[in-house]
C-alpha cells in the first residue's frame, strides 16, 4: 500500500494529483459528447488550435487562459469560414487549421530565449509545477462545465444522435453545437497546465471510448468515463514517481492502455460466450 501512496506525501505531488483529477473530470465529461458525435478528429485539432494563443500570452506576459480562449474562438470562426465560403468539407478546414495553428504557436514561442522549455510546457504540460492558483482556476472551469452539461443535457443528447430530429424538436442544434465548442475549449484550457495541449487528448477521448465499451446509457457512460480518468491520473502519477517518467505523459498514456485492456477482455468474453452457447446447442 505504501508503494501506491508514497508519491502523494509531497505537496507538489498532491497538487499534481488534484490538478490532474480536475483535468480528467473536465475532459471525460466533454469527451463523452465528442465520442458520441464522432468528433474525435475535431477534438484533436482543437487541442492544437489553442497553442498559438498560449504562446502569444507567454510572449506578451498575460494570462495564458486569455490567450487560449482567443485562439479557440479564432479557430472556430476560421473553420466556419472555410466550411461556408468554399465547397470543401469541414474535415478539410479542420485539417488545415490543425497544422497551421500548431505551426503558428511554435513560430511565436520560438521568439523567446527560453524556447525549448516554454514549448515543452505548452505541448506536454508540467504536472508537478501546478500551483494553488492553477487549481482554483481549474476548479472554476470544472464547475462551469458540470453546470452547463447538466443544463444542456437533453439538447446535447439529441444533437449527438440526430441533428435533424433535434431541429424538429426545437432544441436549436446550432446553438447547442456552439455550446459544445465552448465546453471543449474550457476543458482544454483548464487542462493544459497539468497535461499539456497535445497530451490532453488522451484524457479527452480515452476514458469515454473505454466507457462506451462498458455502458449502455449516456449518464452511466459519463460516470464510468470520469472514474477511468481519475484512476488514470492516480496510476499515471504513481508510476511516474517510481519509474522516473514524465508525469503528464504517463497520465495521458494510462487511459489508452486501459482502453485496450478493456477491449481485449470484452472481446474474449464475447468469444467465450459464443463458444459456450454453441456447445450448449450441440449438447441439446
N, C-alpha and C positions, 0 to 999 in steps of 0.2 A: 504493500500500500504506500510506503514511503516513496517508492520509485515514481509513483503517479502524482504525489502531492508535493514532493520536494521542490520542484521548479517554482511553485507559487508561494513560497515563503519569502520571496524577494518582492519588493514594492513594484519595480518596473515590470516584472512578470505578471503581477496581479493586474496592473493597468493594461498590459497587453492582452490578458485573458478577457477583461471586461470590454475593451475596445474591439477585440475580435468577435466576442459574443454579440455585441451590438451590430457589428458589420454583418455577421452571419444572419441575425434576425431580420435586418432590413433586406438583405439580398435574397433570402429564402422566400420571404413574402412576395416581393416584387417578381422574383424569378418564377414563382408559380404561374403567374399570368403570362410570362414570356414563353414558358414551356407549353402551356395550354394553347396559346395562339400561334405557336410555331415561329416565334420571333427571336430565336436564339442568335441568328446571324446579326440581326439588328442590335441586339443587346451587346454582342461582341464589338460591333462597330461603335456603339455609343460609348463604351468604356474607353475607347481610344480617342473619341471625339473631345473629351474634356482635357486631354493632355496639354494642348496649347494654352488653354485658359489658366491652368495651374502654373504652367511655365511662365506665362506673362505676369501672373500675380507675384511669383517669386522674383522676377526681374524688377518689377515695379514696387516690390516690398509692400504688397497689400494682402489681405486675407485670401488664401487660395480658394476658399469656398466661393467667394465672389467671382473669381476668375473661372472656376469650373462651371458655375451657373451660367455665366455669359457664353462660354464656349458651347455648352449643351444647347442653349437657345439658338445660337448661330447654326449649329449642325442640323437641328430640326428644321429650321427655316430653309437651309440650303437643300436638304433632302426633298422638301415640299416643292421648292423651286424647280429642281430637276424633274420631279415627277409630273408637275403641272405644265411646264413650258416645253417639254420635249416628249417624244414618243418612247423614250427609254423606260424600262421598268424601274420600280422602286429599288430593287436589288442593285441595279447599276449605279444609281445615285449613292446608295449606302456604300458600295464597294469603292467608288471614287473618293468619298469623304473618309472612309476607313483609313486609307493610306495617306491621303492629303493632310488630315488633321494631326495624325501621329507625326508625320514628317515635319509639319509646321511647328509642333511642340518641341521636337528635337532641335530644329533650327533656332528657335527662340532661346531655349535653355543653353545652347552652345555659346551664347554670348556671355555667359557667366564664367568667372575664373574657376568656380567650383563645379564645372560642367558635369564631370563624371558622378560625383556624389549626389548632386541635385537630381540628375536624370534617374539614377538608381532609385532614389527615394520616391520619385513620382511614379515610376513604372512598376516598381516592385515593393513599395511600402517600407515602413520602418516600424514594425510591430512593437519592438522594445523601446521605441522613442515616443510612444503615445503619452501625452500629458493629461493632467486633470482637466484642463480647458478643452482638450480634444474630446474627452469623454462626455463632457456636458453638451458640446455641440452634437456629438453622435446621438446622445440620448434624446435631444430635442427633435432631431431628424427622424429617429426611430419612432418616437411617439407620433409625429406627424404622419408617417407612413401608415402606422396602425390605424389611426383615426380616419384617414382618407380611404384606406382599403375597406374599412368597416362601413363607412358611409356610402361608398360606391360599389359595394359587393355585388348587388343584383345587376347594375349596368355592366360591370366588368365581366361578370359571369355570362351574360347574354352576348356580349361582344366576343368573348372567347370562343363561343360555339357557333354563332350565326350572326354575322353583321347585319344582313338584310332583315332578319327577324327582330333584331334589336331596334332597327329603324322603325319597323312596323309597330312595335310596342311603345314607341315614343321615348326610347331611352337615350337618344342623342348620341349615337356611336362616335361621331367625330369629336365631341366634347370629352367623351369617355376616353377615347384614344389619346387625346391631348393630356388628360389627367394621368394616364399610364406613362406617358413620356416624362412627365414631371416626377412621377414616382421613381422611374428608372434613374433619372438624373440625381434625385435625392439620395438614393441608395448608393450610387457610385461616388458621389461627393462625400457622403458620410463614411465611406469605407476606404478611400484611397490612402489615408494615413496608416491604417492598420495593415491593409493587404496590398495596396498599390493598384493603379488603374488597369494594368494588364491582368494581374492575378485575381482581381475581384470577380472575374468571370467564372472562376472555379466555384465560388460560393453562390454566384447568381444562377447558375444552371445545374451544377452537380447535385445539390440536395433536392431540388424539385424534380429532376429527372429520376432520381432514385425513389422518391416518394410516389411518383407516377406508376412505378412497378408494384407498389405495395398498397396503394389506396384506391378506392372506387368513388369517393366523393371529394369535392374540392376542399371543404373545410378540413377533412382528415388529411388530405394531401398537404395542405399548408402546415398543419401541426407537425406531421412527420418530417416535412422539409425543414422546419425550424429546429426540430430535435436533432436531425442529422447535421445541420450546420453547427449547432452548439457542440456536439460531440467532436466534429471535425476540428473545430478551433482548439478544444481541450487536448485532443490527441496530437494535433499539429505542434502546439507549443511544448507539449511534454517530450515528444520525440526530438524536436528542435533543440531543446535544452540538453538532453542526454547524448545526442549524436553530433551536436555542433553544427547543425544545418541552419539555413536561413528560415527565420520564424514565419514570415509572410508566405514564402513559397511552400513550406511544409503544411501550413494551414490550408492553402489552396489545393494542394495535392490530395489531401485526405478525402474530400467528398468524391473525387474521381475514382479513387481506389475503392471506396465504399460502394459506389455505383456498380463497378464491375464485379465486386464480390456478391452483391445482392442479385445482380443479373445472372451470375453463374448459379447461385443457389436456387433461384426461382426456375431457371431452365432445367436444372437437374431434378427438381421436384416434379415438374411437368412430365419429364421423360419417365420418371419412376411411376407417376400416377397412371400414365398411359399404358405402361408395361403391366402394371398391376391389373388394370381394367381388362386388358387383352387376356391375361392369364385366367382371370375370373370367368370371362366369357367362354373360353375354351373348356374350362372345368365344368361349367354348366352344360 
